[in-house]
Amino acid sequence: MTLDVFIAERQGRWAALEAAIKTAKRGRLRNQSASDIERFGLLLRQTSSDLAIARRDHPDAPITEYLNTLCARAHPLLYRGRAWRLGAIGPFFATALPRSFRAAGPYIVASLTLLLIGFIAGWVAVDVRPDLRASLVPPSLFDEMARGQIGTGVQDVPFAAAFIIQNNIRVALICFAGGMLLGIPTAFVLLSNGWMLGTVAAAVRLGGYDVQFWSLIVPHGVLELSVIVISGGTGLMLGDAILRPRQLRRADALARVAVRAVLLVLGAASLLIIAGTLEAFVSPSGLPDGVKLAVGAAVGVLLYSWLLLAGRGPRRRRMFRFDRPAETPA
Amino acid sequence: MESGQFDTISVRTSDNVTLGYNIAGLGSRLVAQILDNLLAIPLTLIAVLLYGAIASVFVTSAEGATFADAGAGFFAGFAYFGYFFVAEAVTGGKTPGKSAMGLRVIRVDGSAADFGALAVRNVIRVIDVVVVLIGIVVMFFQPQTRRLGDLGAGTIVVRDRATVTLASAVAPPPVMLRTPDAGPPIDGLDHIGSFEHDALRVFLSRPGLSQKLRADLAADIARRLLDRLGLPPGAPERLWPPELLIERVYLQLDQRHR
């Protein structure tokens, strides 16, 4: 077939495909009817077979480049991952998030270990050199404790909450993103948070303010530290994928874990809204210490029964299953 | 592959056809980034001013003012980076800056960038921007101009704009014939395919050749055509002037394929 005949016979469907691409809104075909999408698929398949012919018979003709660009523009409109809708949020928190938490188990344990190493190091540092206490722990803390008003009477609580929530989300996202730098920033965040908690805990123990201190930390800290540990785990996942890609290329190994990890960290970070609210409203409040500790314990039990137990059992059937033989009728 | 002027990545589709995507270069990515900043920075300022306005109404203590100030700083960060994430998520991978430059984020397998991939590349954007603009350094050395966020998300920024329009591709330059007559049928035309037809067409549609160059080229092409046709030594076609042979072969191929 000569180039002219090839073009004359088939340019109608190319123009049709081009027009169909223009009707896509925001990179999607969502606003179109089923028959339009079916027609789009047909046009794309026909045009890509035209592209294959053009490439064989007329490799240097401008039409070949035209057809390639046309197919390349149409392809992502039709081929795409599962769409994300608001309705997916419920199942995400009900099953997907706890499952990816458990799947990330070893990394989360490693992340927790780093936090504990920092904590123990801080604790030991203050124990060994109590004289350094003043340089390790903000002195104002002791003044407040001495006056018996540790952490009480925070004013403008909503702004405190907004500050705390945003700061913690920022830390969680940095823990994840630090995975791109082999997880080194992630490990640093975990160690330094553990260190801070360890030094302060050891210092207040020396001063004998244990109960006041822990009642100030525990209500929100259970949730907050869990989220930091989870985020740290996602960062370590990325770092591990880069360092030990196994059978895959590094870029592929990374991309494979990163999408799972980002959903885990975004889900976990959303819990920080609850943690920040507790931190601003409950922890510094005048509630009895016992109540505050009980709140922390209750949050912990809820959090971990959700993360460890939700979404177990057989997976629900997907809409499309090609990997399972058709069920035999009863 | 198709277009010599750009680097491409090849994607094999489920129809077993290979598509070439033109990779966006560092220059156009940076221009897109600057254009986006022209929108993102004012939007961030507006967001922070709103935050400040709300705070100035409701904050009652010095302690609260400290929290509000620090909170506004964080809020600025979320607003700035949020602009890119929201813009990409809403448009399917084209921020206004990318759109203006004809760029688009896709996944390396050619499918559209989904929510998860866009989330990864936009969270990691913080590292790309904040750590001494490491993203630009990585893009400079990475063969496909991907930054860290692209590597993590398995995405790539490609040129989304058509480089050739249908009108220009289907209207190749006109063929100029001296003798618009196909002449007597030539034997052995079966040995000649569309590739040679295209080559003859290119020759016949070049107006700018000098007389001598045109004659030399025609002689060369005619010699190869005669080889390809496999005509016997005494065939009359061997006596035709080269340009006449070329025109007649071209016209007869044309007729044959109509």
Boltz contact constraints between the chains, C-beta under 6 A:
constraints:
  - contact:
      token1: [A, 1]
      token2: [B, 257]
      max_distance: 6.0
  - contact:
      token1: [A, 2]
      token2: [B, 197]
      max_distance: 6.0
  - contact:
      token1: [A, 2]
      token2: [B, 257]
      max_distance: 6.0
  - contact:
      token1: [A, 3]
      token2: [B, 198]
      max_distance: 6.0
  - contact:
      token1: [A, 5]
      token2: [B, 257]
      max_distance: 6.0
  - contact:
      token1: [A, 7]
      token2: [B, 170]
      max_distance: 6.0
  - contact:
      token1: [A, 11]
      token2: [B, 170]
      max_distance: 6.0
  - contact:
      token1: [A, 14]
      token2: [B, 166]
      max_distance: 6.0
  - contact:
      token1: [A, 26]
      token2: [B, 91]
      max_distance: 6.0
  - contact:
      token1: [A, 26]
      token2: [B, 92]
      max_distance: 6.0
  - contact:
      token1: [A, 27]
      token2: [B, 91]
      max_distance: 6.0
  - contact:
      token1: [A, 27]
      token2: [B, 92]
      max_distance: 6.0
  - contact:
      token1: [A, 28]
      token2: [B, 92]
      max_distance: 6.0
  - contact:
      token1: [A, 45]
      token2: [B, 15]
      max_distance: 6.0
  - contact:
      token1: [A, 48]
      token2: [B, 15]
      max_distance: 6.0
  - contact:
      token1: [A, 48]
      token2: [B, 17]
      max_distance: 6.0
  - contact:
      token1: [A, 51]
      token2: [B, 17]
      max_distance: 6.0
  - contact:
      token1: [A, 52]
      token2: [B, 17]
      max_distance: 6.0
  - contact:
      token1: [A, 57]
      token2: [B, 194]
      max_distance: 6.0
  - contact:
      token1: [A, 58]
      token2: [B, 198]
      max_distance: 6.0
  - contact:
      token1: [A, 62]
      token2: [B, 164]
      max_distance: 6.0
  - contact:
      token1: [A, 62]
      token2: [B, 169]
      max_distance: 6.0
  - contact:
      token1: [A, 63]
      token2: [B, 169]
      max_distance: 6.0
  - contact:
      token1: [A, 65]
      token2: [B, 2]
      max_distance: 6.0
  - contact:
      token1: [A, 65]
      token2: [B, 3]
      max_distance: 6.0
  - contact:
      token1: [A, 65]
      token2: [B, 164]
      max_distance: 6.0
  - contact:
      token1: [A, 66]
      token2: [B, 164]
      max_distance: 6.0
  - contact:
      token1: [A, 66]
      token2: [B, 169]
      max_distance: 6.0
  - contact:
      token1: [A, 68]
      token2: [B, 2]
      max_distance: 6.0
  - contact:
      token1: [A, 68]
      token2: [B, 20]
      max_distance: 6.0
  - contact:
      token1: [A, 69]
      token2: [B, 162]
      max_distance: 6.0
  - contact:
      token1: [A, 69]
      token2: [B, 163]
      max_distance: 6.0
  - contact:
      token1: [A, 71]
      token2: [B, 19]
      max_distance: 6.0
  - contact:
      token1: [A, 72]
      token2: [B, 19]
      max_distance: 6.0
  - contact:
      token1: [A, 72]
      token2: [B, 21]
      max_distance: 6.0
  - contact:
      token1: [A, 75]
      token2: [B, 110]
      max_distance: 6.0
  - contact:
      token1: [A, 76]
      token2: [B, 106]
      max_distance: 6.0
  - contact:
      token1: [A, 76]
      token2: [B, 111]
      max_distance: 6.0
  - contact:
      token1: [A, 76]
      token2: [B, 112]
      max_distance: 6.0
  - contact:
      token1: [A, 79]
      token2: [B, 111]
      max_distance: 6.0
  - contact:
      token1: [A, 80]
      token2: [B, 111]
      max_distance: 6.0
  - contact:
      token1: [A, 80]
      token2: [B, 112]
      max_distance: 6.0
  - contact:
      token1: [A, 81]
      token2: [B, 114]
      max_distance: 6.0
  - contact:
      token1: [A, 84]
      token2: [B, 115]
      max_distance: 6.0
  - contact:
      token1: [A, 155]
      token2: [B, 61]
      max_distance: 6.0
  - contact:
      token1: [A, 155]
      token2: [B, 63]
      max_distance: 6.0
  - contact:
      token1: [A, 155]
      token2: [B, 64]
      max_distance: 6.0
  - contact:
      token1: [A, 156]
      token2: [B, 59]
      max_distance: 6.0
  - contact:
      token1: [A, 156]
      token2: [B, 61]
      max_distance: 6.0
  - contact:
      token1: [A, 156]
      token2: [B, 64]
      max_distance: 6.0
  - contact:
      token1: [A, 159]
      token2: [B, 64]
      max_distance: 6.0
  - contact:
      token1: [A, 159]
      token2: [B, 67]
      max_distance: 6.0
  - contact:
      token1: [A, 159]
      token2: [B, 68]
      max_distance: 6.0
  - contact:
      token1: [A, 159]
      token2: [B, 71]
      max_distance: 6.0
  - contact:
      token1: [A, 160]
      token2: [B, 67]
      max_distance: 6.0
  - contact:
      token1: [A, 162]
      token2: [B, 71]
      max_distance: 6.0
  - contact:
      token1: [A, 163]
      token2: [B, 67]
      max_distance: 6.0
  - contact:
      token1: [A, 163]
      token2: [B, 70]
      max_distance: 6.0
  - contact:
      token1: [A, 163]
      token2: [B, 71]
      max_distance: 6.0
  - contact:
      token1: [A, 166]
      token2: [B, 71]
      max_distance: 6.0
  - contact:
      token1: [A, 166]
      token2: [B, 74]
      max_distance: 6.0
  - contact:
      token1: [A, 170]
      token2: [B, 74]
      max_distance: 6.0
  - contact:
      token1: [A, 173]
      token2: [B, 123]
      max_distance: 6.0
  - contact:
      token1: [A, 176]
      token2: [B, 123]
      max_distance: 6.0
  - contact:
      token1: [A, 177]
      token2: [B, 123]
      max_distance: 6.0
  - contact:
      token1: [A, 177]
      token2: [B, 124]
      max_distance: 6.0
  - contact:
      token1: [A, 177]
      token2: [B, 126]
      max_distance: 6.0
  - contact:
      token1: [A, 177]
      token2: [B, 127]
      max_distance: 6.0
  - contact:
      token1: [A, 180]
      token2: [B, 124]
      max_distance: 6.0
  - contact:
      token1: [A, 180]
      token2: [B, 127]
      max_distance: 6.0
  - contact:
      token1: [A, 180]
      token2: [B, 148]
      max_distance: 6.0
  - contact:
      token1: [A, 180]
      token2: [B, 152]
      max_distance: 6.0
  - contact:
      token1: [A, 251]
      token2: [B, 151]
      max_distance: 6.0
  - contact:
      token1: [A, 254]
      token2: [B, 152]
      max_distance: 6.0
  - contact:
      token1: [A, 255]
      token2: [B, 154]
      max_distance: 6.0
  - contact:
      token1: [A, 258]
      token2: [B, 120]
      max_distance: 6.0
  - contact:
      token1: [A, 258]
      token2: [B, 152]
      max_distance: 6.0
  - contact:
      token1: [A, 259]
      token2: [B, 116]
      max_distance: 6.0
  - contact:
      token1: [A, 259]
      token2: [B, 117]
      max_distance: 6.0
  - contact:
      token1: [A, 259]
      token2: [B, 120]
      max_distance: 6.0
  - contact:
      token1: [A, 262]
      token2: [B, 119]
      max_distance: 6.0
  - contact:
      token1: [A, 262]
      token2: [B, 120]
      max_distance: 6.0
  - contact:
      token1: [A, 263]
      token2: [B, 116]
      max_distance: 6.0
